[in-house]
Amino acid sequence: MLQQWFKDAKLGISLHWGIYAVLGIPESWSFHNGQISYEDYIKQCEKFTASNYDPKHWAEVFRKAGAKYVVLTSKHHDGVALWDTQYSDLNVVKRTPAGKDLIGPYCETMRNEGLKVGLYFSHLDWSNQDYVAYTEATAEVRQTPEYQAMWDHFLQFHRGQLQELTSRYGTIDMFTFDGDWDHPAEVWKMKELRDMLHKANPNIVLNSRMRGYGDFETPEQGMPVIPYEDQYWEFWFTTNDSWGIQYQDQNYKTLKQIIWMFCDCIGLGGNVLWNVAPYEDGTLDPKQEELLLSFGEWITPVQEAVYGTTAGLPFGHYAYPSTLSKDKQTLYLFYPDIPQEAIPVKGIYNKIRRIEVLKSGKELSSKVIGGAPWLHVPGVLWIDLKPEDTDPNMTVIKIELDGPLQLYRGAGQAISVN
């Protein structure tokens, strides 16, 4: 069962950090797709220092940004672990100048700073020859005893590393998995994996990369247009076009774009996982850090419209995103523009107790136009928002209702009784 804290949190931060930050090339995919040889890719281990790694600074920035949980890549598809795993010497303790466990300080610091602790973990491992050989073999060959033994050996490695992560570092609140696509659930033994992780922490949250055994869907980069009907979800996006740090990528999203994306997602009832990319020494990209802090300045005075809310008005009622308080008696409208006239909202049966600009508390006037109340067809609520009362990034309007939200969902009708 998906934990309520996750639904209430709305905003998480992910970090793609590994040896790929040395050259600033795509994480794992650069050698998989032939951009660089495997040998030259792994050679980045020699210059991965983590010399300025300061998880406390990370936590301070993420808290100020309004995040409630954080996810760090413990191991990407390249197989390079950020902790001293006993199952492989391909880790930052044994193979890099960093020479230390990077997962432990991260978990302890995030937890101490009041942030839920998440770890990214790639199921597949392109440095593990058992995995590679089994995956590249034909379906018929995979059924032979030799290849079955190979896969069993890989699963022992896979489970062993996850047991290290769940037993060494205190409570892990969530796993963001990846790399499940090569094999079906029964080959991965995903049900058994879920049981193993729940035994370590009955309240753990698991993303969808578990072949049907996860807790929520994870669309990435391409925003949902309609919400998932029967599954909670989290939209995962990058600050520019890259997951890990890539020095040539200056295509950063603007603050207003990120705020709009965030509001649109929570208005549809989902979470947002915002990816940032540290340099190889562990410092954050200054541009990404600036965006995080600026986002936090926007969200702080309007946080009641964010945390603990649910999806707002369905399509057709209002032109932009909205959220609803848990008791359904307060509606929050997100408005990204400068108004030319009053703002319309359709189909609200309720009487309005008060409307205000959430950030300033300024009360707004409104009126209802049209409708046929005697036939239970409400008119349109028009809210008077002045340009001088708007926020340049996103204005939040708070509407207090006389009871739980009641909506008209009809198509209108001829008025036969006046």
GUMARTOR-302063 format. One record per residue (C-alpha): residue number from 1; residue in three letters; x, y, z. Coordinates in steps of 0.5 Angstrom, whole numbers, plus 2048, in hexadecimal, padded with zeros to 3 digits. Example, Ala and Ser with C-alpha at 12.3 -4.5 7.8 and 13.67 -1.06 7.14 Angstrom:
2
+-----+------+------+-------+-----+
! seq ! type ! east ! north !  up !
+-----+------+------+-------+-----+
!   1 !  ALA !  819 !   7F7 ! 810 !
!   2 !  SER !  81B !   7FE ! 80E !
+-----+------+------+-------+-----+
// end
This chain:
418
+-----+------+------+-------+-----+
! seq ! type ! east ! north !  up !
+-----+------+------+-------+-----+
!   1 !  MET !  800 !   800 ! 800 !
!   2 !  LEU !  803 !   807 ! 7FE !
!   3 !  GLN !  805 !   80B ! 804 !
!   4 !  GLN !  801 !   811 ! 805 !
!   5 !  TRP !  807 !   815 ! 807 !
!   6 !  PHE !  809 !   814 ! 7FF !
!   7 !  LYS !  802 !   817 ! 7FD !
!   8 !  ASP !  803 !   81D ! 801 !
!   9 !  ALA !  80A !   81F ! 800 !
!  10 !  LYS !  809 !   821 ! 7F9 !
!  11 !  LEU !  810 !   823 ! 7F7 !
!  12 !  GLY !  816 !   81E ! 7F7 !
!  13 !  ILE !  81E !   81F ! 7F5 !
!  14 !  SER !  822 !   81A ! 7F1 !
!  15 !  LEU !  829 !   81A ! 7F0 !
!  16 !  HIS !  82D !   817 ! 7EA !
!  17 !  TRP !  834 !   817 ! 7ED !
!  18 !  GLY !  839 !   812 ! 7EB !
!  19 !  ILE !  840 !   811 ! 7E7 !
!  20 !  TYR !  83D !   814 ! 7E1 !
!  21 !  ALA !  83D !   81B ! 7E4 !
!  22 !  VAL !  845 !   81A ! 7E3 !
!  23 !  LEU !  844 !   81B ! 7DB !
!  24 !  GLY !  83D !   81E ! 7DC !
!  25 !  ILE !  83A !   819 ! 7D7 !
!  26 !  PRO !  834 !   815 ! 7D7 !
!  27 !  GLU !  833 !   810 ! 7DD !
!  28 !  SER !  834 !   809 ! 7DB !
!  29 !  TRP !  831 !   80A ! 7D4 !
!  30 !  SER !  837 !   80D ! 7D1 !
!  31 !  PHE !  83B !   807 ! 7D1 !
!  32 !  HIS !  835 !   802 ! 7D0 !
!  33 !  ASN !  833 !   806 ! 7C9 !
!  34 !  GLY !  83A !   807 ! 7C7 !
!  35 !  GLN !  83C !   80E ! 7C8 !
!  36 !  ILE !  842 !   80C ! 7CC !
!  37 !  SER !  845 !   805 ! 7CE !
!  38 !  TYR !  844 !   801 ! 7D4 !
!  39 !  GLU !  84B !   802 ! 7D6 !
!  40 !  ASP !  84B !   809 ! 7D5 !
!  41 !  TYR !  845 !   80A ! 7D9 !
!  42 !  ILE !  847 !   806 ! 7DF !
!  43 !  LYS !  84E !   80A ! 7DF !
!  44 !  GLN !  84A !   810 ! 7E2 !
!  45 !  CYS !  84A !   80C ! 7E8 !
!  46 !  GLU !  851 !   80F ! 7E9 !
!  47 !  LYS !  84F !   816 ! 7E9 !
!  48 !  PHE !  849 !   815 ! 7ED !
!  49 !  THR !  84A !   819 ! 7F4 !
!  50 !  ALA !  844 !   81B ! 7F7 !
!  51 !  SER !  849 !   820 ! 7FB !
!  52 !  ASN !  844 !   825 ! 7FC !
!  53 !  TYR !  83E !   820 ! 7FE !
!  54 !  ASP !  83A !   824 ! 803 !
!  55 !  PRO !  833 !   820 ! 804 !
!  56 !  LYS !  831 !   826 ! 809 !
!  57 !  HIS !  831 !   82B ! 804 !
!  58 !  TRP !  82D !   827 ! 7FF !
!  59 !  ALA !  828 !   826 ! 805 !
!  60 !  GLU !  828 !   82D ! 806 !
!  61 !  VAL !  827 !   82F ! 7FF !
!  62 !  PHE !  821 !   82A ! 7FE !
!  63 !  ARG !  81D !   82C ! 804 !
!  64 !  LYS !  81E !   833 ! 802 !
!  65 !  ALA !  81B !   831 ! 7FB !
!  66 !  GLY !  815 !   82D ! 7FF !
!  67 !  ALA !  817 !   826 ! 7FE !
!  68 !  LYS !  814 !   821 ! 802 !
!  69 !  TYR !  818 !   81B ! 800 !
!  70 !  VAL !  81F !   81A ! 7FC !
!  71 !  VAL !  821 !   814 ! 7F8 !
!  72 !  LEU !  829 !   813 ! 7F6 !
!  73 !  THR !  82C !   80E ! 7F1 !
!  74 !  SER !  82F !   809 ! 7F5 !
!  75 !  LYS !  831 !   805 ! 7EF !
!  76 !  HIS !  82F !   806 ! 7E7 !
!  77 !  HIS !  82F !   801 ! 7E2 !
!  78 !  ASP !  837 !   802 ! 7E1 !
!  79 !  GLY !  837 !   7FE ! 7E8 !
!  80 !  VAL !  83C !   803 ! 7EC !
!  81 !  ALA !  839 !   803 ! 7F3 !
!  82 !  LEU !  839 !   809 ! 7F7 !
!  83 !  TRP !  83A !   805 ! 7FD !
!  84 !  ASP !  83F !   7FF ! 7FF !
!  85 !  THR !  83C !   7F9 ! 7FD !
!  86 !  GLN !  83F !   7F2 ! 7FE !
!  87 !  TYR !  83C !   7F0 ! 7F8 !
!  88 !  SER !  840 !   7F3 ! 7F3 !
!  89 !  ASP !  847 !   7F8 ! 7F3 !
!  90 !  LEU !  843 !   7FC ! 7EE !
!  91 !  ASN !  842 !   802 ! 7F4 !
!  92 !  VAL !  844 !   808 ! 7F5 !
!  93 !  VAL !  847 !   806 ! 7FC !
!  94 !  LYS !  84C !   801 ! 7F8 !
!  95 !  ARG !  84D !   804 ! 7F1 !
!  96 !  THR !  84D !   80C ! 7F2 !
!  97 !  PRO !  851 !   811 ! 7F5 !
!  98 !  ALA !  84A !   813 ! 7F9 !
!  99 !  GLY !  84C !   80C ! 7FD !
! 100 !  LYS !  846 !   80D ! 802 !
! 101 !  ASP !  83F !   80B ! 803 !
! 102 !  LEU !  83A !   810 ! 800 !
! 103 !  ILE !  834 !   80D ! 801 !
! 104 !  GLY !  834 !   80D ! 809 !
! 105 !  PRO !  835 !   814 ! 80A !
! 106 !  TYR !  830 !   816 ! 805 !
! 107 !  CYS !  82B !   812 ! 809 !
! 108 !  GLU !  82D !   814 ! 810 !
! 109 !  THR !  82C !   81B ! 80E !
! 110 !  MET !  826 !   81B ! 80A !
! 111 !  ARG !  823 !   818 ! 80F !
! 112 !  ASN !  825 !   81D ! 815 !
! 113 !  GLU !  823 !   822 ! 810 !
! 114 !  GLY !  81C !   820 ! 810 !
! 115 !  LEU !  81C !   81D ! 809 !
! 116 !  LYS !  819 !   816 ! 807 !
! 117 !  VAL !  81F !   812 ! 804 !
! 118 !  GLY !  81F !   80F ! 7FE !
! 119 !  LEU !  824 !   80B ! 7F9 !
! 120 !  TYR !  824 !   80A ! 7F2 !
! 121 !  PHE !  826 !   803 ! 7F0 !
! 122 !  SER !  827 !   800 ! 7E9 !
! 123 !  HIS !  825 !   7F9 ! 7E9 !
! 124 !  LEU !  829 !   7F7 ! 7E3 !
! 125 !  ASP !  831 !   7F8 ! 7E3 !
! 126 !  TRP !  835 !   7F8 ! 7DD !
! 127 !  SER !  83B !   7F7 ! 7E0 !
! 128 !  ASN !  839 !   7F0 ! 7E3 !
! 129 !  GLN !  83A !   7EB ! 7DE !
! 130 !  ASP !  835 !   7E6 ! 7E1 !
! 131 !  TYR !  830 !   7EB ! 7DF !
! 132 !  VAL !  833 !   7ED ! 7D8 !
! 133 !  ALA !  834 !   7E6 ! 7D6 !
! 134 !  TYR !  82D !   7E4 ! 7D8 !
! 135 !  THR !  829 !   7EA ! 7D5 !
! 136 !  GLU !  82D !   7E9 ! 7CE !
! 137 !  ALA !  82C !   7E2 ! 7CE !
! 138 !  THR !  826 !   7DF ! 7CA !
! 139 !  ALA !  81F !   7DD ! 7CD !
! 140 !  GLU !  821 !   7D6 ! 7CC !
! 141 !  VAL !  828 !   7D6 ! 7CF !
! 142 !  ARG !  826 !   7DA ! 7D5 !
! 143 !  GLN !  822 !   7D4 ! 7D7 !
! 144 !  THR !  828 !   7CF ! 7D7 !
! 145 !  PRO !  82B !   7CD ! 7DE !
! 146 !  GLU !  831 !   7D1 ! 7DD !
! 147 !  TYR !  82D !   7D8 ! 7DB !
! 148 !  GLN !  828 !   7D7 ! 7E1 !
! 149 !  ALA !  82E !   7D6 ! 7E6 !
! 150 !  MET !  831 !   7DC ! 7E3 !
! 151 !  TRP !  82A !   7E0 ! 7E4 !
! 152 !  ASP !  82A !   7DD ! 7EB !
! 153 !  HIS !  831 !   7E0 ! 7ED !
! 154 !  PHE !  82F !   7E7 ! 7EA !
! 155 !  LEU !  829 !   7E7 ! 7EE !
! 156 !  GLN !  82D !   7E5 ! 7F5 !
! 157 !  PHE !  831 !   7EB ! 7F3 !
! 158 !  HIS !  82B !   7EF ! 7F2 !
! 159 !  ARG !  828 !   7EE ! 7F8 !
! 160 !  GLY !  82E !   7EE ! 7FC !
! 161 !  GLN !  82F !   7F5 ! 7FA !
! 162 !  LEU !  828 !   7F7 ! 7FC !
! 163 !  GLN !  829 !   7F3 ! 803 !
! 164 !  GLU !  82F !   7F7 ! 804 !
! 165 !  LEU !  82B !   7FE ! 803 !
! 166 !  THR !  825 !   7FC ! 807 !
! 167 !  SER !  829 !   7FA ! 80D !
! 168 !  ARG !  82F !   7FE ! 80D !
! 169 !  TYR !  82C !   805 ! 80D !
! 170 !  GLY !  826 !   806 ! 811 !
! 171 !  THR !  81F !   806 ! 80F !
! 172 !  ILE !  81F !   807 ! 807 !
! 173 !  ASP !  818 !   80A ! 806 !
! 174 !  MET !  818 !   809 ! 7FE !
! 175 !  PHE !  81B !   806 ! 7F8 !
! 176 !  THR !  81B !   809 ! 7F1 !
! 177 !  PHE !  81D !   803 ! 7ED !
! 178 !  ASP !  81F !   803 ! 7E6 !
! 179 !  GLY !  821 !   7FE ! 7E1 !
! 180 !  ASP !  81C !   7F9 ! 7E1 !
! 181 !  TRP !  81A !   7F8 ! 7DA !
! 182 !  ASP !  81E !   7F3 ! 7D7 !
! 183 !  HIS !  81B !   7ED ! 7DB !
! 184 !  PRO !  814 !   7EC ! 7DD !
! 185 !  ALA !  811 !   7EC ! 7E5 !
! 186 !  GLU !  812 !   7E4 ! 7E6 !
! 187 !  VAL !  819 !   7E4 ! 7E3 !
! 188 !  TRP !  81B !   7EA ! 7E8 !
! 189 !  LYS !  817 !   7E6 ! 7ED !
! 190 !  MET !  814 !   7ED ! 7EF !
! 191 !  LYS !  80F !   7EB ! 7F4 !
! 192 !  GLU !  814 !   7E8 ! 7F8 !
! 193 !  LEU !  818 !   7EE ! 7F8 !
! 194 !  ARG !  812 !   7F2 ! 7FA !
! 195 !  ASP !  811 !   7EE ! 800 !
! 196 !  MET !  819 !   7EE ! 802 !
! 197 !  LEU !  818 !   7F6 ! 801 !
! 198 !  HIS !  812 !   7F6 ! 806 !
! 199 !  LYS !  815 !   7F1 ! 80B !
! 200 !  ALA !  81B !   7F6 ! 80B !
! 201 !  ASN !  816 !   7FC ! 80C !
! 202 !  PRO !  80E !   7FB ! 80C !
! 203 !  ASN !  80D !   802 ! 80A !
! 204 !  ILE !  812 !   803 ! 804 !
! 205 !  VAL !  810 !   806 ! 7FE !
! 206 !  LEU !  811 !   803 ! 7F7 !
! 207 !  ASN !  811 !   806 ! 7F0 !
! 208 !  SER !  80E !   802 ! 7EA !
! 209 !  ARG !  814 !   7FF ! 7E7 !
! 210 !  MET !  813 !   7F9 ! 7EA !
! 211 !  ARG !  80F !   7F6 ! 7E5 !
! 212 !  GLY !  808 !   7F7 ! 7E8 !
! 213 !  TYR !  80A !   7F6 ! 7EF !
! 214 !  GLY !  80B !   7FE ! 7F1 !
! 215 !  ASP !  807 !   803 ! 7F4 !
! 216 !  PHE !  807 !   808 ! 7EF !
! 217 !  GLU !  808 !   80A ! 7E8 !
! 218 !  THR !  80E !   80E ! 7E6 !
! 219 !  PRO !  80D !   812 ! 7DF !
! 220 !  GLU !  813 !   816 ! 7DE !
! 221 !  GLN !  815 !   81C ! 7D9 !
! 222 !  GLY !  80E !   81C ! 7D6 !
! 223 !  MET !  809 !   81F ! 7DA !
! 224 !  PRO !  802 !   81B ! 7DB !
! 225 !  VAL !  7FD !   81E ! 7D7 !
! 226 !  ILE !  7F7 !   81A ! 7DB !
! 227 !  PRO !  7F8 !   817 ! 7E2 !
! 228 !  TYR !  7F9 !   810 ! 7E3 !
! 229 !  GLU !  7F2 !   80D ! 7E5 !
! 230 !  ASP !  7F4 !   807 ! 7EA !
! 231 !  GLN !  7FB !   809 ! 7EC !
! 232 !  TYR !  7FF !   80E ! 7F0 !
! 233 !  TRP !  804 !   811 ! 7EC !
! 234 !  GLU !  80B !   816 ! 7EC !
! 235 !  PHE !  80D !   81A ! 7E6 !
! 236 !  TRP !  815 !   81A ! 7E6 !
! 237 !  PHE !  819 !   81F ! 7E2 !
! 238 !  THR !  820 !   822 ! 7E1 !
! 239 !  THR !  822 !   829 ! 7E2 !
! 240 !  ASN !  825 !   82A ! 7DB !
! 241 !  ASP !  825 !   824 ! 7D6 !
! 242 !  SER !  829 !   81F ! 7DA !
! 243 !  TRP !  829 !   81B ! 7E0 !
! 244 !  GLY !  830 !   81B ! 7E2 !
! 245 !  ILE !  834 !   821 ! 7E1 !
! 246 !  GLN !  836 !   823 ! 7DA !
! 247 !  TYR !  83A !   829 ! 7D9 !
! 248 !  GLN !  838 !   82B ! 7D2 !
! 249 !  ASP !  831 !   82B ! 7D4 !
! 250 !  GLN !  82E !   832 ! 7D6 !
! 251 !  ASN !  827 !   830 ! 7D4 !
! 252 !  TYR !  824 !   832 ! 7DB !
! 253 !  LYS !  81D !   832 ! 7DC !
! 254 !  THR !  81B !   839 ! 7DF !
! 255 !  LEU !  818 !   83A ! 7E6 !
! 256 !  LYS !  811 !   83C ! 7E3 !
! 257 !  GLN !  811 !   835 ! 7DF !
! 258 !  ILE !  813 !   831 ! 7E5 !
! 259 !  ILE !  80E !   834 ! 7E9 !
! 260 !  TRP !  809 !   833 ! 7E4 !
! 261 !  MET !  80B !   82C ! 7E3 !
! 262 !  PHE !  80A !   82B ! 7EA !
! 263 !  CYS !  803 !   82E ! 7EB !
! 264 !  ASP !  801 !   82A ! 7E5 !
! 265 !  CYS !  803 !   824 ! 7E8 !
! 266 !  ILE !  800 !   825 ! 7EF !
! 267 !  GLY !  7FA !   827 ! 7EC !
! 268 !  LEU !  7F9 !   821 ! 7E8 !
! 269 !  GLY !  7FA !   81D ! 7EF !
! 270 !  GLY !  802 !   81B ! 7EE !
! 271 !  ASN !  808 !   81C ! 7F1 !
! 272 !  VAL !  80E !   81F ! 7EE !
! 273 !  LEU !  816 !   81D ! 7EE !
! 274 !  TRP !  81A !   822 ! 7EC !
! 275 !  ASN !  821 !   820 ! 7EA !
! 276 !  VAL !  828 !   823 ! 7EB !
! 277 !  ALA !  82F !   822 ! 7E9 !
! 278 !  PRO !  835 !   823 ! 7EE !
! 279 !  TYR !  83C !   823 ! 7EB !
! 280 !  GLU !  841 !   81E ! 7EC !
! 281 !  ASP !  843 !   821 ! 7F3 !
! 282 !  GLY !  83C !   821 ! 7F6 !
! 283 !  THR !  83B !   829 ! 7F5 !
! 284 !  LEU !  834 !   82A ! 7F2 !
! 285 !  ASP !  834 !   82E ! 7EB !
! 286 !  PRO !  833 !   835 ! 7ED !
! 287 !  LYS !  82D !   836 ! 7E8 !
! 288 !  GLN !  829 !   831 ! 7EA !
! 289 !  GLU !  82A !   833 ! 7F2 !
! 290 !  GLU !  828 !   83A ! 7F0 !
! 291 !  LEU !  822 !   837 ! 7ED !
! 292 !  LEU !  820 !   832 ! 7F3 !
! 293 !  LEU !  821 !   838 ! 7F8 !
! 294 !  SER !  81D !   83D ! 7F3 !
! 295 !  PHE !  817 !   837 ! 7F3 !
! 296 !  GLY !  817 !   837 ! 7FB !
! 297 !  GLU !  816 !   83F ! 7FB !
! 298 !  TRP !  810 !   83E ! 7F7 !
! 299 !  ILE !  80D !   838 ! 7FA !
! 300 !  THR !  80E !   83A ! 802 !
! 301 !  PRO !  809 !   83F ! 802 !
! 302 !  VAL !  804 !   83A ! 7FE !
! 303 !  GLN !  805 !   834 ! 801 !
! 304 !  GLU !  7FE !   832 ! 804 !
! 305 !  ALA !  7FC !   832 ! 7FD !
! 306 !  VAL !  801 !   82C ! 7FB !
! 307 !  TYR !  803 !   828 ! 801 !
! 308 !  GLY !  7FD !   823 ! 803 !
! 309 !  THR !  7F9 !   825 ! 7FE !
! 310 !  THR !  7F5 !   821 ! 7F8 !
! 311 !  ALA !  7F4 !   822 ! 7F1 !
! 312 !  GLY !  7F0 !   828 ! 7F0 !
! 313 !  LEU !  7EA !   829 ! 7EA !
! 314 !  PRO !  7E9 !   825 ! 7E5 !
! 315 !  PHE !  7EB !   827 ! 7DE !
! 316 !  GLY !  7E5 !   82C ! 7DB !
! 317 !  HIS !  7E4 !   830 ! 7E2 !
! 318 !  TYR !  7EA !   834 ! 7E2 !
! 319 !  ALA !  7F0 !   836 ! 7DD !
! 320 !  TYR !  7F6 !   834 ! 7E1 !
! 321 !  PRO !  7F8 !   830 ! 7E7 !
! 322 !  SER !  7F5 !   82F ! 7ED !
! 323 !  THR !  7F5 !   82B ! 7F4 !
! 324 !  LEU !  7F0 !   82A ! 7F9 !
! 325 !  SER !  7F1 !   829 ! 801 !
! 326 !  LYS !  7F0 !   822 ! 804 !
! 327 !  ASP !  7E9 !   824 ! 807 !
! 328 !  LYS !  7E7 !   827 ! 800 !
! 329 !  GLN !  7E5 !   82E ! 803 !
! 330 !  THR !  7EB !   832 ! 800 !
! 331 !  LEU !  7EC !   832 ! 7F9 !
! 332 !  TYR !  7F3 !   835 ! 7F6 !
! 333 !  LEU !  7F4 !   838 ! 7EF !
! 334 !  PHE !  7FA !   839 ! 7EC !
! 335 !  TYR !  7FB !   83F ! 7E7 !
! 336 !  PRO !  801 !   840 ! 7E3 !
! 337 !  ASP !  7FF !   846 ! 7DF !
! 338 !  ILE !  7FD !   84E ! 7E0 !
! 339 !  PRO !  7F5 !   84E ! 7E0 !
! 340 !  GLN !  7F2 !   852 ! 7DA !
! 341 !  GLU !  7EB !   851 ! 7DE !
! 342 !  ALA !  7E8 !   84D ! 7E3 !
! 343 !  ILE !  7EA !   846 ! 7E4 !
! 344 !  PRO !  7E5 !   841 ! 7E2 !
! 345 !  VAL !  7E3 !   83A ! 7E6 !
! 346 !  LYS !  7DD !   836 ! 7E4 !
! 347 !  GLY !  7D9 !   831 ! 7E7 !
! 348 !  ILE !  7DA !   832 ! 7EE !
! 349 !  TYR !  7D3 !   831 ! 7F2 !
! 350 !  ASN !  7D6 !   834 ! 7F9 !
! 351 !  LYS !  7D5 !   83B ! 7FC !
! 352 !  ILE !  7DC !   83E ! 7FC !
! 353 !  ARG !  7DE !   840 ! 803 !
! 354 !  ARG !  7E4 !   844 ! 802 !
! 355 !  ILE !  7E9 !   845 ! 7FC !
! 356 !  GLU !  7F0 !   847 ! 7FD !
! 357 !  VAL !  7F7 !   848 ! 7FA !
! 358 !  LEU !  7FA !   843 ! 7FE !
! 359 !  LYS !  801 !   846 ! 7FE !
! 360 !  SER !  7FF !   84D ! 801 !
! 361 !  GLY !  7F8 !   84B ! 804 !
! 362 !  LYS !  7F5 !   850 ! 800 !
! 363 !  GLU !  7ED !   84F ! 7FF !
! 364 !  LEU !  7EB !   84F ! 7F8 !
! 365 !  SER !  7E4 !   850 ! 7F6 !
! 366 !  SER !  7E0 !   84C ! 7F1 !
! 367 !  LYS !  7D9 !   84B ! 7EE !
! 368 !  VAL !  7D5 !   845 ! 7EB !
! 369 !  ILE !  7D2 !   846 ! 7E4 !
! 370 !  GLY !  7CD !   842 ! 7E0 !
! 371 !  GLY !  7CA !   83B ! 7E2 !
! 372 !  ALA !  7C4 !   839 ! 7E4 !
! 373 !  PRO !  7C4 !   837 ! 7EC !
! 374 !  TRP !  7BD !   835 ! 7EC !
! 375 !  LEU !  7BF !   82F ! 7E7 !
! 376 !  HIS !  7C5 !   82E ! 7EB !
! 377 !  VAL !  7C9 !   831 ! 7E5 !
! 378 !  PRO !  7CF !   836 ! 7E8 !
! 379 !  GLY !  7D1 !   83C ! 7E5 !
! 380 !  VAL !  7D8 !   83E ! 7E4 !
! 381 !  LEU !  7DC !   841 ! 7EA !
! 382 !  TRP !  7E0 !   847 ! 7E8 !
! 383 !  ILE !  7E6 !   849 ! 7EC !
! 384 !  ASP !  7E9 !   850 ! 7EC !
! 385 !  LEU !  7F1 !   84F ! 7EC !
! 386 !  LYS !  7F4 !   856 ! 7EB !
! 387 !  PRO !  7FB !   856 ! 7E7 !
! 388 !  GLU !  7FF !   859 ! 7ED !
! 389 !  ASP !  7FC !   853 ! 7F1 !
! 390 !  THR !  800 !   84E ! 7ED !
! 391 !  ASP !  806 !   84A ! 7EE !
! 392 !  PRO !  80B !   84A ! 7E8 !
! 393 !  ASN !  80C !   843 ! 7E9 !
! 394 !  MET !  805 !   840 ! 7EB !
! 395 !  THR !  800 !   843 ! 7EF !
! 396 !  VAL !  7FC !   83E ! 7F4 !
! 397 !  ILE !  7F4 !   840 ! 7F5 !
! 398 !  LYS !  7F1 !   83D ! 7FB !
! 399 !  ILE !  7EA !   83C ! 7FB !
! 400 !  GLU !  7E6 !   83A ! 801 !
! 401 !  LEU !  7E0 !   836 ! 800 !
! 402 !  ASP !  7D9 !   835 ! 805 !
! 403 !  GLY !  7DB !   82E ! 805 !
! 404 !  PRO !  7DE !   828 ! 801 !
! 405 !  LEU !  7DF !   82A ! 7FA !
! 406 !  GLN !  7D8 !   828 ! 7F5 !
! 407 !  LEU !  7D9 !   828 ! 7EE !
! 408 !  TYR !  7D4 !   829 ! 7E8 !
! 409 !  ARG !  7D7 !   824 ! 7E3 !
! 410 !  GLY !  7D1 !   824 ! 7DE !
! 411 !  ALA !  7D1 !   827 ! 7D7 !
! 412 !  GLY !  7CC !   82C ! 7D8 !
! 413 !  GLN !  7C4 !   82C ! 7D6 !
! 414 !  ALA !  7BF !   830 ! 7D3 !
! 415 !  ILE !  7BB !   835 ! 7D8 !
! 416 !  SER !  7B4 !   833 ! 7D8 !
! 417 !  VAL !  7B2 !   836 ! 7DE !
! 418 !  ASN !  7B4 !   83D ! 7E0 !
+-----+------+------+-------+-----+
// end
